[in-house]
Amino acid sequence: MKKTTMIALFLILPGIAAFLFFNMWPILYSIYLAFTNAQLGNFPIQAPQAPKLAFVGLDNFRWILSDEKFRNAFLWTWLFVLTSVTFKILAGIFLSLLYNSKYVKGKMIYRSLLIIPWALPLLFSVTVWKFMFDPIFGPINQMLKSLGVQTLPNWINDPFWAFLALNIIEVWLAYPFMITVITAALQSVPDTLVEAAIIDGASYWQRIRHVVLPIVGKPIAFATILTSAASFQYFMVPYIYNAGLFEDKFILLYGFRKAFGSTPHYGRAAAVMVIATLVLAVYMYINVKVTKLQEGAKG
């Protein structure tokens, strides 16, 4: 082996070791726990009266898949992926078209607004939104009341309205990413194509439908896959907003409750995470294949 190769391997070994320890080890250990009866009493320290930590095969997976709360959380999670991703894409396209329009003034202000959700800590953003949606003191219900709405929605404790509130918060948190990707794609559309469409008599919406969207379709698909994966892993926002209401409506929150709820069972919680990881991996693989994103990466 050459001396330069030896030096290169020596330099990257600490990085590889740190990566394996902080990334791969927790994953492998969680997979191991998913096949054990690890629970409060025998993990991480064995209590005298508790059952011994043992290999239980697929028992945790059978228990999880037969639990109605898990199936409910699984369905609600996919419903959230469907609704939130739809809202995020529509908001991203709409705001990007506004941002790229020559008729819109004050684009510097737009740029400033773009980074606000990224600049603010997530805890602060969710706390502010929770106050905004407060059924009694929140500005949103106060505004609805001033407009004459008699039955004000309970954004915090009603499952439907709280679910809608989470969608709004997710759009707020994700729109900078969507605008960044879509705006970059829109600015790559050649002006000559748009001008040719104008000369041919195409209306504004015809230019968007037949000229712009076909070109920006792949970047939008890329953003859609990434943001849908983020929606599937939704945890921190519902946890801060109302963990008790959403513990059987988001799969990661359900798994967290299994590990750190009133009766901790780490084996079942790890099984939930393994199932979620496998489902997400299959979902992303299928979407990458369907959208043919890998063809662009091959060069």
C-alpha positions, 0 to 999 in steps of 0.5 A: 500500500502506498504511503499516501494511501496509508496517510489518507486512511489514518486521517479518515479513520477517526471520522469513520469511527465517530460516524459508526459510533454515533450513527450506526451503533444506536441503529443496530442496538435499537434493532437488537432491542426490537427482538427482546423483552426490554422493559422497565425493570430489566433494562438497562438494569436488571431488577430482582423481581423483573423478568430476565432480558431475553430474545422474544423473536417477532413477538414485539412486532406481532403485538404492535401490529395487533394494537389498534392504537398503532394502526390508528397512528399509522393511518393518521400519519399517512393522512397527515403526509397527504394533507401537509405535503399537498398544502406545502407544495401548493403554498410553495408553488404559489409563493415562488410564482409571486416571488418570480413575477416581475409585477411583484414589488418588494422582493427584498422583504420576501427574502427576509420573510423567507428565513424567519422559520429557519432562524427561529428555534422550533420550540419558540415557533410552536409555542407562538403558534400554540398561543395563536390557536388558543381557543380563548385568548388566541388572536385567530379565534378573536379574529373569527369572533369579530367576524361573527363566527358563533361556534369557535373552533377548539384548535388545541383539544378537538382532533379535527381542528388540532390536526388542521392547526398542525398542517398550518404550522407545518406549512409555516415551517416548510415553506422556506425549503419549498420556495428555495427549491421551486424558485431555483427551478423556476429561474432555470426556465429559459426566457426564450421558451416563455417568450416563444409561448407568448408570441404563439398566443399562450395565456399566463396559465397555459405558459405555466401548465405547458412550459414551466411545470414540465421543466420544474417537475423534477425539482418539485418531485425531489422536494415532495419526496423529502418533505413527505419523509419529514411529514412522516417523521413528524414528532416534535411539533405534535409533542409540544402542541398537544402530546396527549391528543396526538399520541395515537395519531403520529407513529413516532409519538406513539413509539415515544410513548411506548418507550417513555410512557406510564408503562415503558416497554423499550422492545415494543418501542424499538419495534415501532421505530424499525417498522417506521424506518422500513416503511419510510425506506420503501416509500422513498425507494418507490418514489425515487423510482417512479419519478426517475430522480436517480437518472439525473444523478447518473449524469 
